[in-house]
Amino acid sequence: MEMELFSHTIAEIVEQKQPFKLRFYVLNEDVERRVEEATNYVFSYYGHGEMVGVIYTCIKELMINATKANLKRVLFEDSHLDIHNEEAYVQGMISFRNYLNEASYAEHLPALKGRGYWVEIRFEYTEDGVRIEVFNHARMTELENKRLRDKLKKAMKYDDIATYYIEQGDELEGAGMGIALIVMLLKGIGVDPAYFRIGNTSNETTVARLEIPFTANFHSLRERK
């Protein structure tokens, strides 16, 4: 019944061409179903239902990365490790890399809520294109930002995820594989990966932005700056 109500609400919102957002602390099957359904409504409404599978896969990777980044903060805080210190960061990631999974999210839900480590996904759309942003309430450290930039730069050179994994696999953390997958999926549906951006915001959050043009009239947020 709850999912039926959600479907009805999303259908009305999309038909009214209104932006909308969903906020959560733990990524679970219910959240995934809602986001997939929202993605389907938006893209199908504008006649691009064939993109839904690829775009939702990209969004899910971003939601996984965002929830993992938040849980990472909780684990570092509870272990009294300085996430901004490179040595402590490596030490922490070695300790936590096998712990960052769905079960650990549920276990730490009270801490994530209590400390304000939320994730929010926002949809904006017109007949010219769609903008999807995934925010998490934790800024990337300089080390995390550098590692991400390096992986994004390397991923741009590949068209095959298997080759990327063999040549660039990261033993410390797996976010790089998700980033590479997104880049290659976007290339596969003819979307310039330059429309995919990740960075810190001015209000202590990290944002991953996917922009999908439908027409030549679409203007990226990056172009407006």
C-alpha atoms as an extended CHARMM CRD file, in Angstrom:
* protein
*
       225  EXT
         1         1  MET       CA              0.0000000000        0.0000000000        0.0000000000  PROA      1               0.0000000000
         2         2  GLU       CA              2.8260000000        2.3380000000        0.8560000000  PROA      2               0.0000000000
         3         3  MET       CA              4.4990000000        1.7130000000       -2.5180000000  PROA      3               0.0000000000
         4         4  GLU       CA              1.1720000000        2.2870000000       -4.3160000000  PROA      4               0.0000000000
         5         5  LEU       CA              0.7970000000        5.6270000000       -2.5490000000  PROA      5               0.0000000000
         6         6  PHE       CA              4.3680000000        6.5470000000       -3.4760000000  PROA      6               0.0000000000
         7         7  SER       CA              3.7200000000        5.6270000000       -7.1190000000  PROA      7               0.0000000000
         8         8  HSD       CA              0.6180000000        7.7990000000       -7.2230000000  PROA      8               0.0000000000
         9         9  THR       CA              2.4630000000       10.7480000000       -5.6840000000  PROA      9               0.0000000000
        10        10  ILE       CA              5.4720000000       10.4610000000       -7.9950000000  PROA      10              0.0000000000
        11        11  ALA       CA              3.2050000000       10.2210000000      -11.0440000000  PROA      11              0.0000000000
        12        12  GLU       CA              1.4430000000       13.4500000000      -10.0740000000  PROA      12              0.0000000000
        13        13  ILE       CA              4.7090000000       15.2700000000       -9.3550000000  PROA      13              0.0000000000
        14        14  VAL       CA              6.2550000000       14.2650000000      -12.6910000000  PROA      14              0.0000000000
        15        15  GLU       CA              3.1320000000       15.2160000000      -14.6350000000  PROA      15              0.0000000000
        16        16  GLN       CA              3.2470000000       18.6300000000      -12.9310000000  PROA      16              0.0000000000
        17        17  LYS       CA              6.9430000000       18.8520000000      -13.8960000000  PROA      17              0.0000000000
        18        18  GLN       CA              7.9520000000       19.6560000000      -10.3320000000  PROA      18              0.0000000000
        19        19  PRO       CA             11.4210000000       18.8840000000       -8.9290000000  PROA      19              0.0000000000
        20        20  PHE       CA             11.4730000000       16.4840000000       -5.9990000000  PROA      20              0.0000000000
        21        21  LYS       CA             13.8810000000       14.9330000000       -3.5170000000  PROA      21              0.0000000000
        22        22  LEU       CA             14.1590000000       11.8560000000       -1.3070000000  PROA      22              0.0000000000
        23        23  ARG       CA             16.2300000000       11.7520000000        1.8920000000  PROA      23              0.0000000000
        24        24  PHE       CA             17.3770000000        8.6290000000        3.7220000000  PROA      24              0.0000000000
        25        25  TYR       CA             20.0860000000        7.4050000000        6.0960000000  PROA      25              0.0000000000
        26        26  VAL       CA             20.3900000000        3.7370000000        5.1340000000  PROA      26              0.0000000000
        27        27  LEU       CA             20.1850000000        2.3720000000        1.6080000000  PROA      27              0.0000000000
        28        28  ASN       CA             17.8330000000       -0.6140000000        1.6080000000  PROA      28              0.0000000000
        29        29  GLU       CA             15.4500000000       -2.3610000000       -0.7690000000  PROA      29              0.0000000000
        30        30  ASP       CA             12.6100000000        0.0650000000       -0.0540000000  PROA      30              0.0000000000
        31        31  VAL       CA             14.7440000000        3.1090000000       -0.8910000000  PROA      31              0.0000000000
        32        32  GLU       CA             16.0780000000        1.3990000000       -4.0050000000  PROA      32              0.0000000000
        33        33  ARG       CA             12.5440000000        0.5850000000       -5.2350000000  PROA      33              0.0000000000
        34        34  ARG       CA             11.3870000000        4.1510000000       -4.7110000000  PROA      34              0.0000000000
        35        35  VAL       CA             14.3470000000        5.6700000000       -6.5280000000  PROA      35              0.0000000000
        36        36  GLU       CA             14.1040000000        3.1940000000       -9.3970000000  PROA      36              0.0000000000
        37        37  GLU       CA             10.4030000000        3.9170000000       -9.7650000000  PROA      37              0.0000000000
        38        38  ALA       CA             11.0010000000        7.6700000000       -9.6920000000  PROA      38              0.0000000000
        39        39  THR       CA             13.7020000000        7.3040000000      -12.3420000000  PROA      39              0.0000000000
        40        40  ASN       CA             11.3610000000        5.2550000000      -14.4990000000  PROA      40              0.0000000000
        41        41  TYR       CA              8.5490000000        7.8200000000      -14.2390000000  PROA      41              0.0000000000
        42        42  VAL       CA             10.7820000000       10.7500000000      -15.1460000000  PROA      42              0.0000000000
        43        43  PHE       CA             12.5490000000        9.1830000000      -18.1210000000  PROA      43              0.0000000000
        44        44  SER       CA              9.4600000000        7.4170000000      -19.4580000000  PROA      44              0.0000000000
        45        45  TYR       CA              7.4140000000       10.6210000000      -19.2320000000  PROA      45              0.0000000000
        46        46  TYR       CA              9.8360000000       12.3050000000      -21.6410000000  PROA      46              0.0000000000
        47        47  GLY       CA             10.0150000000        9.3200000000      -23.9650000000  PROA      47              0.0000000000
        48        48  HSD       CA             13.4150000000        7.9890000000      -22.8770000000  PROA      48              0.0000000000
        49        49  GLY       CA             12.4060000000        4.8390000000      -21.0620000000  PROA      49              0.0000000000
        50        50  GLU       CA             15.2330000000        2.9580000000      -22.7640000000  PROA      50              0.0000000000
        51        51  MET       CA             17.6940000000        4.8470000000      -20.5680000000  PROA      51              0.0000000000
        52        52  VAL       CA             16.1370000000        3.8320000000      -17.2450000000  PROA      52              0.0000000000
        53        53  GLY       CA             18.2080000000        0.6840000000      -16.6520000000  PROA      53              0.0000000000
        54        54  VAL       CA             21.5380000000        2.4070000000      -17.2420000000  PROA      54              0.0000000000
        55        55  ILE       CA             20.6660000000        5.6170000000      -15.4040000000  PROA      55              0.0000000000
        56        56  TYR       CA             19.3000000000        3.7980000000      -12.3660000000  PROA      56              0.0000000000
        57        57  THR       CA             22.4520000000        1.6700000000      -12.2140000000  PROA      57              0.0000000000
        58        58  CYS       CA             24.4920000000        4.8880000000      -12.1410000000  PROA      58              0.0000000000
        59        59  ILE       CA             22.2650000000        6.4090000000       -9.4500000000  PROA      59              0.0000000000
        60        60  LYS       CA             22.4880000000        3.2720000000       -7.3200000000  PROA      60              0.0000000000
        61        61  GLU       CA             26.2870000000        3.3650000000       -7.4720000000  PROA      61              0.0000000000
        62        62  LEU       CA             26.2010000000        6.9850000000       -6.3010000000  PROA      62              0.0000000000
        63        63  MET       CA             23.8020000000        6.1490000000       -3.4630000000  PROA      63              0.0000000000
        64        64  ILE       CA             26.0450000000        3.2720000000       -2.3700000000  PROA      64              0.0000000000
        65        65  ASN       CA             29.1010000000        5.5460000000       -2.3960000000  PROA      65              0.0000000000
        66        66  ALA       CA             27.2470000000        8.2460000000       -0.4400000000  PROA      66              0.0000000000
        67        67  THR       CA             25.9930000000        5.9120000000        2.2810000000  PROA      67              0.0000000000
        68        68  LYS       CA             29.4000000000        4.2770000000        2.4960000000  PROA      68              0.0000000000
        69        69  ALA       CA             31.0730000000        7.6850000000        2.9090000000  PROA      69              0.0000000000
        70        70  ASN       CA             28.7080000000        8.5370000000        5.7640000000  PROA      70              0.0000000000
        71        71  LEU       CA             29.2210000000        5.2050000000        7.5250000000  PROA      71              0.0000000000
        72        72  LYS       CA             32.9530000000        5.6720000000        7.0980000000  PROA      72              0.0000000000
        73        73  ARG       CA             32.6750000000        8.8990000000        9.1290000000  PROA      73              0.0000000000
        74        74  VAL       CA             30.8680000000        7.1090000000       11.9490000000  PROA      74              0.0000000000
        75        75  LEU       CA             33.4410000000        4.3080000000       12.0500000000  PROA      75              0.0000000000
        76        76  PHE       CA             36.3730000000        6.7410000000       12.0600000000  PROA      76              0.0000000000
        77        77  GLU       CA             34.7780000000        8.8250000000       14.8120000000  PROA      77              0.0000000000
        78        78  ASP       CA             34.0050000000        5.7830000000       16.9620000000  PROA      78              0.0000000000
        79        79  SER       CA             37.5660000000        4.5010000000       16.5070000000  PROA      79              0.0000000000
        80        80  HSD       CA             39.0510000000        7.9380000000       17.2650000000  PROA      80              0.0000000000
        81        81  LEU       CA             40.9030000000        8.0200000000       13.9400000000  PROA      81              0.0000000000
        82        82  ASP       CA             41.6160000000       11.2950000000       12.1440000000  PROA      82              0.0000000000
        83        83  ILE       CA             40.1150000000       10.8660000000        8.6840000000  PROA      83              0.0000000000
        84        84  HSD       CA             42.1560000000       13.8520000000        7.4500000000  PROA      84              0.0000000000
        85        85  ASN       CA             45.4550000000       12.1550000000        8.3420000000  PROA      85              0.0000000000
        86        86  GLU       CA             46.7340000000        9.9710000000        5.5040000000  PROA      86              0.0000000000
        87        87  GLU       CA             48.3000000000        7.3320000000        7.7510000000  PROA      87              0.0000000000
        88        88  ALA       CA             45.1560000000        7.1030000000        9.9100000000  PROA      88              0.0000000000
        89        89  TYR       CA             42.9760000000        7.0290000000        6.7950000000  PROA      89              0.0000000000
        90        90  VAL       CA             44.8340000000        4.0590000000        5.3290000000  PROA      90              0.0000000000
        91        91  GLN       CA             44.7650000000        2.3070000000        8.6980000000  PROA      91              0.0000000000
        92        92  GLY       CA             41.0330000000        2.8680000000        9.0230000000  PROA      92              0.0000000000
        93        93  MET       CA             40.1860000000        1.7490000000        5.4880000000  PROA      93              0.0000000000
        94        94  ILE       CA             42.1730000000       -1.4700000000        5.9050000000  PROA      94              0.0000000000
        95        95  SER       CA             40.2200000000       -2.1560000000        9.1070000000  PROA      95              0.0000000000
        96        96  PHE       CA             36.7920000000       -1.2300000000        7.7150000000  PROA      96              0.0000000000
        97        97  ARG       CA             36.8580000000       -2.3320000000        4.0740000000  PROA      97              0.0000000000
        98        98  ASN       CA             35.1660000000       -5.6730000000        4.8280000000  PROA      98              0.0000000000
        99        99  TYR       CA             32.6850000000       -4.0120000000        7.1920000000  PROA      99              0.0000000000
       100       100  LEU       CA             31.1040000000       -1.4740000000        4.8570000000  PROA      100             0.0000000000
       101       101  ASN       CA             28.0000000000       -3.4210000000        3.8740000000  PROA      101             0.0000000000
       102       102  GLU       CA             24.2400000000       -3.2700000000        4.2460000000  PROA      102             0.0000000000
       103       103  ALA       CA             24.2320000000       -5.0510000000        7.6060000000  PROA      103             0.0000000000
       104       104  SER       CA             26.6240000000       -2.5120000000        9.0860000000  PROA      104             0.0000000000
       105       105  TYR       CA             24.4580000000        0.3690000000        7.7940000000  PROA      105             0.0000000000
       106       106  ALA       CA             21.4380000000       -0.9670000000        9.6710000000  PROA      106             0.0000000000
       107       107  GLU       CA             23.4690000000       -1.5220000000       12.8150000000  PROA      107             0.0000000000
       108       108  HSD       CA             24.7060000000        2.0690000000       12.7770000000  PROA      108             0.0000000000
       109       109  LEU       CA             21.4180000000        3.6910000000       11.7520000000  PROA      109             0.0000000000
       110       110  PRO       CA             20.9690000000        5.4150000000       15.1560000000  PROA      110             0.0000000000
       111       111  ALA       CA             24.4520000000        6.9300000000       14.9130000000  PROA      111             0.0000000000
       112       112  LEU       CA             23.9300000000        8.0280000000       11.3050000000  PROA      112             0.0000000000
       113       113  LYS       CA             20.6500000000        9.7230000000       12.2540000000  PROA      113             0.0000000000
       114       114  GLY       CA             21.9480000000       11.1800000000       15.4920000000  PROA      114             0.0000000000
       115       115  ARG       CA             24.9870000000       12.7290000000       13.8510000000  PROA      115             0.0000000000
       116       116  GLY       CA             23.1010000000       13.9820000000       10.8040000000  PROA      116             0.0000000000
       117       117  TYR       CA             24.7820000000       11.7930000000        8.1970000000  PROA      117             0.0000000000
       118       118  TRP       CA             21.9360000000       11.7440000000        5.6660000000  PROA      118             0.0000000000
       119       119  VAL       CA             21.8430000000       11.0960000000        1.9410000000  PROA      119             0.0000000000
       120       120  GLU       CA             19.5230000000       13.0390000000       -0.3450000000  PROA      120             0.0000000000
       121       121  ILE       CA             18.7320000000       12.4860000000       -4.0090000000  PROA      121             0.0000000000
       122       122  ARG       CA             17.2130000000       15.3220000000       -6.0520000000  PROA      122             0.0000000000
       123       123  PHE       CA             15.5500000000       15.2090000000       -9.4720000000  PROA      123             0.0000000000
       124       124  GLU       CA             15.0810000000       18.2140000000      -11.7810000000  PROA      124             0.0000000000
       125       125  TYR       CA             13.8290000000       17.7600000000      -15.3290000000  PROA      125             0.0000000000
       126       126  THR       CA             12.3900000000       19.4010000000      -18.4260000000  PROA      126             0.0000000000
       127       127  GLU       CA             11.8410000000       18.2830000000      -21.9890000000  PROA      127             0.0000000000
       128       128  ASP       CA             15.4860000000       19.2780000000      -22.6050000000  PROA      128             0.0000000000
       129       129  GLY       CA             17.0400000000       16.9410000000      -20.0460000000  PROA      129             0.0000000000
       130       130  VAL       CA             17.3090000000       15.6020000000      -16.5060000000  PROA      130             0.0000000000
       131       131  ARG       CA             19.5520000000       16.5780000000      -13.6180000000  PROA      131             0.0000000000
       132       132  ILE       CA             20.0150000000       14.1070000000      -10.7610000000  PROA      132             0.0000000000
       133       133  GLU       CA             22.0710000000       15.0130000000       -7.7000000000  PROA      133             0.0000000000
       134       134  VAL       CA             23.0620000000       12.7370000000       -4.8290000000  PROA      134             0.0000000000
       135       135  PHE       CA             24.1440000000       14.6290000000       -1.7030000000  PROA      135             0.0000000000
       136       136  ASN       CA             25.6430000000       13.2090000000        1.4540000000  PROA      136             0.0000000000
       137       137  HSD       CA             26.1900000000       15.2740000000        4.5860000000  PROA      137             0.0000000000
       138       138  ALA       CA             29.9510000000       14.7830000000        4.7950000000  PROA      138             0.0000000000
       139       139  ARG       CA             32.5300000000       16.7240000000        2.8260000000  PROA      139             0.0000000000
       140       140  MET       CA             35.2800000000       14.8150000000        1.0860000000  PROA      140             0.0000000000
       141       141  THR       CA             38.6780000000       15.2160000000        2.6790000000  PROA      141             0.0000000000
       142       142  GLU       CA             41.5730000000       16.4370000000        0.5430000000  PROA      142             0.0000000000
       143       143  LEU       CA             42.8810000000       12.8770000000        0.3920000000  PROA      143             0.0000000000
       144       144  GLU       CA             39.5190000000       11.4510000000       -0.6850000000  PROA      144             0.0000000000
       145       145  ASN       CA             39.1040000000       14.2080000000       -3.2660000000  PROA      145             0.0000000000
       146       146  LYS       CA             42.5370000000       13.5550000000       -4.7300000000  PROA      146             0.0000000000
       147       147  ARG       CA             41.9410000000        9.8080000000       -4.9300000000  PROA      147             0.0000000000
       148       148  LEU       CA             38.5860000000       10.3530000000       -6.6180000000  PROA      148             0.0000000000
       149       149  ARG       CA             40.0100000000       12.8290000000       -9.1650000000  PROA      149             0.0000000000
       150       150  ASP       CA             42.7570000000       10.3570000000      -10.0370000000  PROA      150             0.0000000000
       151       151  LYS       CA             40.2410000000        7.5500000000      -10.5610000000  PROA      151             0.0000000000
       152       152  LEU       CA             37.8770000000        9.7100000000      -12.6020000000  PROA      152             0.0000000000
       153       153  LYS       CA             40.7240000000       10.8350000000      -14.8310000000  PROA      153             0.0000000000
       154       154  LYS       CA             41.8820000000        7.2570000000      -15.3850000000  PROA      154             0.0000000000
       155       155  ALA       CA             38.3380000000        5.9690000000      -15.9850000000  PROA      155             0.0000000000
       156       156  MET       CA             37.8590000000        8.4510000000      -18.8380000000  PROA      156             0.0000000000
       157       157  LYS       CA             40.5140000000        6.5450000000      -20.7970000000  PROA      157             0.0000000000
       158       158  TYR       CA             38.6880000000        3.2060000000      -20.6870000000  PROA      158             0.0000000000
       159       159  ASP       CA             35.6900000000        1.7080000000      -22.4590000000  PROA      159             0.0000000000
       160       160  ASP       CA             35.8460000000       -1.7220000000      -20.8150000000  PROA      160             0.0000000000
       161       161  ILE       CA             35.2270000000       -2.1870000000      -17.0720000000  PROA      161             0.0000000000
       162       162  ALA       CA             37.1010000000       -5.5230000000      -17.0070000000  PROA      162             0.0000000000
       163       163  THR       CA             40.2540000000       -3.9340000000      -18.3870000000  PROA      163             0.0000000000
       164       164  TYR       CA             39.9310000000       -1.0650000000      -15.9290000000  PROA      164             0.0000000000
       165       165  TYR       CA             39.6200000000       -3.5130000000      -13.0300000000  PROA      165             0.0000000000
       166       166  ILE       CA             42.7040000000       -5.4580000000      -14.0980000000  PROA      166             0.0000000000
       167       167  GLU       CA             44.8350000000       -2.3620000000      -14.6100000000  PROA      167             0.0000000000
       168       168  GLN       CA             43.4760000000        0.0600000000      -12.0080000000  PROA      168             0.0000000000
       169       169  GLY       CA             41.8390000000       -2.0740000000       -9.2810000000  PROA      169             0.0000000000
       170       170  ASP       CA             42.1010000000       -0.4240000000       -5.8570000000  PROA      170             0.0000000000
       171       171  GLU       CA             42.7970000000       -2.7540000000       -2.9440000000  PROA      171             0.0000000000
       172       172  LEU       CA             42.0880000000       -0.0620000000       -0.3580000000  PROA      172             0.0000000000
       173       173  GLU       CA             38.5140000000        0.8960000000       -1.2630000000  PROA      173             0.0000000000
       174       174  GLY       CA             36.1310000000        0.0450000000       -4.0640000000  PROA      174             0.0000000000
       175       175  ALA       CA             34.5400000000        3.4120000000       -4.8960000000  PROA      175             0.0000000000
       176       176  GLY       CA             36.8060000000        3.7360000000       -7.9100000000  PROA      176             0.0000000000
       177       177  MET       CA             35.1310000000        0.7740000000       -9.5900000000  PROA      177             0.0000000000
       178       178  GLY       CA             31.7200000000        2.4190000000       -9.2320000000  PROA      178             0.0000000000
       179       179  ILE       CA             33.0370000000        5.6550000000      -10.7030000000  PROA      179             0.0000000000
       180       180  ALA       CA             34.5600000000        3.8000000000      -13.6520000000  PROA      180             0.0000000000
       181       181  LEU       CA             31.3280000000        1.8690000000      -14.2130000000  PROA      181             0.0000000000
       182       182  ILE       CA             29.3110000000        5.1000000000      -14.3670000000  PROA      182             0.0000000000
       183       183  VAL       CA             31.7040000000        6.6550000000      -16.8660000000  PROA      183             0.0000000000
       184       184  MET       CA             31.5360000000        3.6110000000      -19.1320000000  PROA      184             0.0000000000
       185       185  LEU       CA             27.7610000000        3.2440000000      -18.8770000000  PROA      185             0.0000000000
       186       186  LEU       CA             27.2980000000        6.8850000000      -19.8560000000  PROA      186             0.0000000000
       187       187  LYS       CA             29.5980000000        6.4210000000      -22.8330000000  PROA      187             0.0000000000
       188       188  GLY       CA             27.5610000000        3.3620000000      -23.8040000000  PROA      188             0.0000000000
       189       189  ILE       CA             24.3160000000        5.3780000000      -24.1400000000  PROA      189             0.0000000000
       190       190  GLY       CA             26.0090000000        8.2690000000      -25.8990000000  PROA      190             0.0000000000
       191       191  VAL       CA             26.1650000000       10.6800000000      -22.9470000000  PROA      191             0.0000000000
       192       192  ASP       CA             29.3820000000       12.6660000000      -22.5300000000  PROA      192             0.0000000000
       193       193  PRO       CA             30.9320000000       11.6460000000      -19.1560000000  PROA      193             0.0000000000
       194       194  ALA       CA             31.7440000000       15.3370000000      -18.6460000000  PROA      194             0.0000000000
       195       195  TYR       CA             28.0930000000       15.6280000000      -17.5590000000  PROA      195             0.0000000000
       196       196  PHE       CA             29.0440000000       13.5400000000      -14.5030000000  PROA      196             0.0000000000
       197       197  ARG       CA             30.6270000000       15.5810000000      -11.7010000000  PROA      197             0.0000000000
       198       198  ILE       CA             31.5120000000       15.0310000000       -8.0320000000  PROA      198             0.0000000000
       199       199  GLY       CA             32.6850000000       17.6570000000       -5.5660000000  PROA      199             0.0000000000
       200       200  ASN       CA             32.2300000000       19.3860000000       -2.2430000000  PROA      200             0.0000000000
       201       201  THR       CA             29.6340000000       22.1000000000       -1.7600000000  PROA      201             0.0000000000
       202       202  SER       CA             29.7940000000       25.2480000000        0.3330000000  PROA      202             0.0000000000
       203       203  ASN       CA             27.4950000000       23.8030000000        3.0100000000  PROA      203             0.0000000000
       204       204  GLU       CA             29.4960000000       20.8180000000        4.2530000000  PROA      204             0.0000000000
       205       205  THR       CA             28.1390000000       18.2480000000        1.8170000000  PROA      205             0.0000000000
       206       206  THR       CA             29.4360000000       16.2280000000       -1.0940000000  PROA      206             0.0000000000
       207       207  VAL       CA             27.3990000000       16.1620000000       -4.2970000000  PROA      207             0.0000000000
       208       208  ALA       CA             27.5230000000       13.7560000000       -7.2310000000  PROA      208             0.0000000000
       209       209  ARG       CA             25.6890000000       15.1820000000      -10.2400000000  PROA      209             0.0000000000
       210       210  LEU       CA             24.4290000000       13.3560000000      -13.3240000000  PROA      210             0.0000000000
       211       211  GLU       CA             23.0680000000       15.4580000000      -16.1760000000  PROA      211             0.0000000000
       212       212  ILE       CA             21.3670000000       13.7320000000      -19.0810000000  PROA      212             0.0000000000
       213       213  PRO       CA             20.6300000000       15.9820000000      -22.0990000000  PROA      213             0.0000000000
       214       214  PHE       CA             17.6020000000       15.1830000000      -24.2400000000  PROA      214             0.0000000000
       215       215  THR       CA             17.9920000000       18.1050000000      -26.6540000000  PROA      215             0.0000000000
       216       216  ALA       CA             20.6490000000       20.5760000000      -27.7630000000  PROA      216             0.0000000000
       217       217  ASN       CA             18.9180000000       23.2090000000      -25.6170000000  PROA      217             0.0000000000
       218       218  PHE       CA             19.9870000000       21.5400000000      -22.3730000000  PROA      218             0.0000000000
       219       219  HSD       CA             22.3990000000       23.6380000000      -20.3060000000  PROA      219             0.0000000000
       220       220  SER       CA             24.6640000000       22.0550000000      -17.7150000000  PROA      220             0.0000000000
       221       221  LEU       CA             25.0710000000       23.7380000000      -14.3400000000  PROA      221             0.0000000000
       222       222  ARG       CA             28.7830000000       23.7560000000      -15.0610000000  PROA      222             0.0000000000
       223       223  GLU       CA             28.1780000000       25.8450000000      -18.2070000000  PROA      223             0.0000000000
       224       224  ARG       CA             26.3250000000       28.4680000000      -16.2100000000  PROA      224             0.0000000000
       225       225  LYS       CA             29.2540000000       29.1940000000      -13.9030000000  PROA      225             0.0000000000
